[in-house]
Structure formats: C-alpha cells, structure tokens
C-alpha cells in the first residue's frame, strides 16, 4: 500500500521530573532543564486537527532522521550532530538513537464502566431450562439410535419403475459480457462501461486514488509526519458481446414400469447434440404386510429386481431401507 505524506506537525512531550509539557523539538525541559529521556512519548497538540509546519528548518530536521542521545549527559541531539550540544562530547560512537515510526495516539482518559449486577432468573425458569436441555439430549439420542439400528427382513418386489432424461444442446448465438481484454479477437463488443477491476500501488491510466484516514508517525525528532495509506483503484472496460456456444435447448424424458429402460432420443440437426443424462430407478418391496420403497441410480441392481423376486432388506426403525440385495 502506497503512503502519501501530507505534511509535518510539531509534537509535545511531558518532563518526567517536573511534569511540564514542552515543544517536541526542545531538547531539555523549559522549566527544570532536565534532558528529554530516551523513552519519551510524544503527543499531538491537537488530537482533532493538523497544524502543519511551514518552517523549512523544522521539516528538514524531521527528514534527517531520529535524534540520538548523548551517552555522557543524556542530552538529545540531531541525527547528523557529531558533538553533544550540551557537554561537547563526541557522540559519533556510543550514542543511542530514539525509536521512530511509532504511530502517535494520545492517551485517552480511562473510563471505568459502572458495574451492574446481572438479573437473576427465577428458580422455576432455571429448572425448566435444565429439564428442556436434558429432554433434548434424550430424544436426540433416541432418534440417532433408531436411525442407525437396522433389522434384516425378506421382502418381495411388488412394483418397479424407471425415469431417464437427456439434455439436448444447441450451438447458437448468446449474449454475454467480460473484461474487454478477455473478449476473443475479432468479436464485436458493445455497451462498454468502466468498472473497478483491481487496486494498484502506483498511478496508472484510468485509476482513481483512494486514501484512508490521516495519521501521525513519530519521526524521533519531536516532529510528527502526517501521512495516509493510499491505493489506486484501476477502472477498465467491461463489455457485452455476442458469441456462439452450446446452450440447453430441451430435456427429453422417458418413463417405464419394466426392466428394459432406454434413453430417449430425438432427431438432431447438425447444430445440436446430446448433453448430460440422469437416471432414477424405484423398487417397491412388500414384507410382512408393509411396503418399502427404494430409489437408486444403479441400473445393474435395478435389472435384478424382477417382480416376485425375494430380497434381503436392512430396515431402520423409521421404515427406511438402508441396503438391499437379491437373495441367491
């Protein structure tokens, strides 16, 4: 994400020794003279607005780099200073550089929410909830137990039927849409409009800069750099066009109540063809005076279900067939 610098603002710091608030670029406390500590926390003067600096000297100071602290007297010096401005010591070696690049967020007053005792539920309501939960667990256990428990019985095929469908596709002209550079060459397109396609870190043709909220970064000099994160939303042509493709024209269906299922057919032209197929077979069994129905897509299994044949059925407690196989 690209960063856009809006300008620089002066920060303030609070003296650890006397509590005085001082301008950020001032190296020592204006009240007691104590040096600015290495771990000083800078704050914004106004949390709601940005009073941008126009002094070029202060802007250059912020751009040089984070200040460094004299290892002998603790005084803060500019990044390019060779000798301490207070004690005159050589600070090219052993000096400590302030931490920079921290986002400035002024401390907010701590709000302690008023504590409120949660309302207690009446005893009768609690008892009802406990009973309801226990009942739900019990009935749930019974349901799944019945669902998985099966009984093997012998059934006789009493009825059969089948249903098959075939899609018919036609190669014809349709209207569709896509990005202009994705449309096949030589195809006439129309009704183009610019749409947001992707984000770029750099400015490119047909892009629009979109930025987030400005925020302040500590440069380590007592000057804050105000910046915002930006991206370029790139817009490109999205167009309609006509092309030839295979589309659904019709669905043929065939039904029967015998074992010789067949696929429906039609007289196709040179621009038509068959598409997806679907098949469903239903077998009805009679056992102990009750009827049980099974649906399958296994044609080989269906062909063995001739009327009057005996089958072994696994039936669960709800009367559903879990598995079926013809008796030898």
N, C-alpha and C positions, 0 to 999 in steps of 0.2 A: 504494500500500500504506500503510495507516494505521500510525502509530508510537505506541507506548504507553510512557510514561515510568514506570519502576519506582522511581526514586529517584536520589540523588546519592552519590558516594563521593569520599573525599579521595585525590588522586594524589600522587606524589613526583617530584622532579627531581634530577639529578646536577649538581653545580657543575663547570663547565669548568676552573676554576682549581685546586681542591684535591681534587676527586673526592668530596666529601661529598654524601650523599643528604639532601635536605631536603623537608619537607612542601610540597605544591603551593601552598597559599595564602601561604606565606612568600616575601616579595619579594626578600630578599637571603640569601646563604649564611649559615647559622648558625655556620660555622666560620671563614671568612675574610672575610665581609662583602661579597663580590663580588655585583653585581646579577645577577638572573636574566636570561640572554641572551634576545634576541627570538626566536631559533630554538630555544628549549629544547624538548626532547622529554619529555613527561610519561609516567610509567609507573604501572601499578597496583601497590599494595602487596601484594595477594594475587591471584595470577592465577586461583585456583580458586574464589573466593567473593566476595561483595559485602558489605562492612561499611557499610551505609547510614548517611549522616549524619543526625543528629537536630537539629543546631544550625541554627535557622531563619536566623540571620545568614549562615552559610556558604551555605545554599541560595539566599537572596536574592542573594548575591554572584554565584553561578553563573548566576542568571537575568537579571541586569542586562546581561550581555554580556561579550565578550572584553576582557581587560586591555589597556592601552595603555602604551607605553614612552616615558619622558621623552626628548626629543631632545637634552637637555643632559648629563644624568648617566647615562642608560640605565636608571634605576630603573623597575620595573614598578608601575603604578598601576591602581586600579579604573576601570572604564569611565566612571563618572559623576564622576570626580575632575577638578577644574578646575586645581589647582596640584599640583606634584610633592610627594610626601610626604617626600622626602629633601632636594632642593635648593630647593624653594619656587618653581620657575619655572612660568610659565603654560604649560600643556600642552593648552590648548583648540585650539591651532594647531600643526601640525608633528609631533605625536606619531604613533607607529606602533602600529597595533592588531595584537595577536597573531592568527595564523591559528587558526581554530577549526573545529569539525565534523569533525576527523580521528578516525577510529576507533582507539582505543588498542589496540595489540598489543605486548606486552612483547617485547623482543628475545630470541630463543631461542639457546642455545649452538649454534655451528656444528659440525655433525658431519661429519667427513671420512670417507667410506666407504673401507674397505680396498680397495685395488686388487688385482684378481685377473687374472692373465694368461689370456686365453681359450684353451681347449684347442684344439690344432691337429689338424685332420683328417688322417688318414693319406693319403699321396700317392695310393694306389690308389683311395681313395674319391673324392678330388677329380677324378681322371681319369674315373672312372665317371660322376660328375655332369655333367662337361663333355660327354662323349660322349652322355649321355641328352638333354641340352638341345639339342645340335646335331641329334640324330636327330629329336626332336620338331619342330624348326623345318623340317627337310627334308620329313618326312612331312606336316606341316601344309600346306606349300607345294604339295606334290604333290596333296593332297586338294582344295584350293581351285582348283588349276589344272584338275583333271579336272571339278570341279563346274561351272566356267564355260566349258569348251571344249565346243563342240557340233559335231555332224555332221548335215548335212541328207540325209535319205533319203526315199524314196517308200514309203508304206505303204497297205495296203488295209483298209477297215473290215470286220472279221470278226464283230463282235458289238456289240450296244448294249443298254443297259437304263436305266431311269429309276426314280426314287423321289421321291414327293411326300408331304408331311404338312401337315395343317391342324389348328390348335388349336381346340377348342370351349370357349367360356367360358360360365359360368353366373352369373347375378346372384343371389347368395344371401347369407345372413347369416353373418358370420365374427366371431370374437373377436380383438380387437387391443388395444393399450394406448398411452397417450400422457400427456403432462402434462395435468392437469385443465383448465387454461385453454385447451388446444388441442382439447379434445373438442367436437364440434358441439353447439350448444344443443339442448335437448330430448332428448338421448340419455342413457339411464340408465347410470350407471357404478358400478363396484363394485370390491372388493379394492384399495382405495387404500392406499398406504404412502408415507411421507416419504422422499424421495431428494435427495441433493445435486445441485442444479441449476446454481448459479453462485456466484461469490465477489463480495462487496460490500465497499466501503471503509468503509461506515457500518453501524451495527447496524439491522437491520430485523426484522420478525416472523419467527419460525421460523428464526433464524440462530444459529450457534454460533461463538464466537470461537476462532480458531486462530492461535497465535503461534509465531514462530521462537525461536532461542536468544538470550538476552540478550547485549548487547554494550555497551561503554563508548565514549562520544563525548567528545572533548576540548572543553570549553566555552571554553577560552582563559583560564581563571581559576585553574587548578590544581585545579579540582573537575571530576570526571567525571560525565556524565549517563548513567545506565544505562537502556537502552531496548531494546525488541524490536519487530520488524515483525509486524503482525497483519493478518489479513483475517477477514471474517465469511462463513462458509460457509452459504449460504441453502438451506434444505430446503423442497421443495414436494411436493404430492401427485402421485403417478404412479399412474394408474388403468387398470383393464381396462374395456372396454366392447364392446358388440356393434354392428355396423354392416353395411349392405348394400354389397357391392362385387362386381366381376367377378373370378371365380376360374377357374382351369383345371379343366375338368370331364373332358375326354377329348382324345386326339390321334388324328385319323383319318389313315390311311395308304393309299397306292395305289402299285402297282409295275407295271412292264411291260417288255417287250423289243421294243417297236416305236417308231415315231417320233411317235405320237399320244398324248402324255402328257396327263393330265387331273387336275383337282383332286378329291379325294374329297369327298363330300357326305353330309349326314345330315339327317333330319327334325328341325328345331329347334323348340323351344317359344318362347313369347313372352318367356321369361326367359333365353334362350340366344342366343349369336351366335358368329360365327367370329372367331378371333384371328390370331396370327402364322402365316405359311406358310413352308415350307422346301422346297427342291428340289435334287436331285442327279442328274446325268446322267453315265453312264460309257460311254466309247467304247473298244473294243479294236481295235488295228491289228495286221496281220501284215505283216512286211517281212523279206526275206532269211532266212526260216525261223524268225524270232523273233516273239514277241508283245509289244506295248507297250500299256499301259493309261493312259488319261487321264480325269480326273474334272473336271467343270465345272458351274457353275450357269447357264451361258448357254444358254437354250432355243433361241434362234435358231441358234446354232452347232450344237447337237445335231440339229436338224431337217435339217441338210445332210449328216448322217452316215448316209446310206442304205447298206445292206450292199453291198459290192463297189466303192464309190466310192474313188477314189485321192486321197491327201492327202500334202502335203509336211510332214515331221516334222523338228523340230530336237531331236536326241537328245544328251544329255551322256554322259560316259564311264561313268556308272553305269547307263545304260539308262533314264533318266527323260526324259519328254517335256517340253521347255521351252516349245515352242509348236507349234501345228498349224493348218494351213489347207487347205481343199479345193483340189485342182488345178482350174484353169479348164477 
